[in-house]
Amino acid sequence: MKQSQMEELKHTLIEELKDLKEGLQVQDDLESTELSNYDNHPADNATDLTTQLTEHALDEFKEERIDKIEAALSAMEKGTYGKCEVCQKEIPFERLEAAPTTLTCKEHSEEEVDMDTRPVEEDIMEELNQQSLNAVDFDDDPEDFPSSDSPQDVPQDASYQGVDETMIREKFQ
């Protein structure tokens, strides 16, 4: 790897490290936007909690990213950057340019994407959907099932509180 390429990558890493450290919010304990939760609506509490958990997850991600950047910068100082930690082969500049924190070649990369494993929630939802479909007898007449139609949605004449609908329509036409 050329010295100019190494300097370019080092500059990229240092800039990213600076941005991450500036944006890192260290919170000792969870903060609330309210002085008391006594009269808060549960949705307000849920919003606060969601915001806090999201910020915490983002801070953890930033800390992990900072650790990776510092490890890459340390490897640069030692003179081992650009060589795979496992097999000592040269890592292509294109890979380092795409992922400057990588310390291994593609063959020894630990970050494999698992495209076969699906979330467990999908199994549960599939089972519930199947149970729902099994509970419905599609041979039944659709009128046997409840409807959300209100009286004005039904096309036939109807009476409401003893007043005939056709009488009301005639009065206003």
Residue, then its C-alpha position, 0 to 999 in steps of 0.5 A: m500500500k502506498q503511503s498516500q493511501m495510508e494517509e488517506l485512510k488514517h485521515t478518514l479514521i481520525e475524522e470519523l473518530k472525532d465525529l463519534k466522540e463529539g456525538l457520544q452522549v454518556q448518560d450515567d442514569l436514565e433521565s426523564t423529561e418530567l419531574s414526576n411520573y404521577d400524572n403522566h400518560p402511559a404513552d408519554n412514559a413509553t415515548d421517554l423510555t423508547t427515546q432513552l433506549t434508542e439513545h443508549a443503543l446508539d451510544e453502544f454502537k458508537e462506542e463499538r465503532i470507536d473501539k474498532i477505529e482505535a484498533a485500526l489506528s493502533a495497527m497503523e502505528k505498529g505498522t501492521y495495518g493493511k495485513c490480515e491479522v490471521c494469515q498476514k496477507e495484504i488486504p486489498f486497498e479497495r477493502l480498506e477503503a470500503a471498511p477502513t477499520t477492518l484488520t482481516c482479509k475477506e476470507h477471515s472476516e468474522e462479519e458474515v451475514d446470516m440470510d437463512t435465520r429468520p426472527v422467532e416472531e415470524d414463526i409465532m405469527e405464522e402459527l397464529n395466522q394458520q390458527s386463525l385461518n383454521a378457525v374460519d369456515f369459508d363455506d359459511d354464508p358471509e352474512d353469518f359473520p358480524s359486520s362493522d357496517s352501521p345502519q347508513d352503510v346498509p343499502q336497504d331501508a332501515s328504521y332508527q329509533g322508530v323513525d323510518e329512513t325513507m320518511i327522513r329522505e323524502k323530507f329533505q329532498 
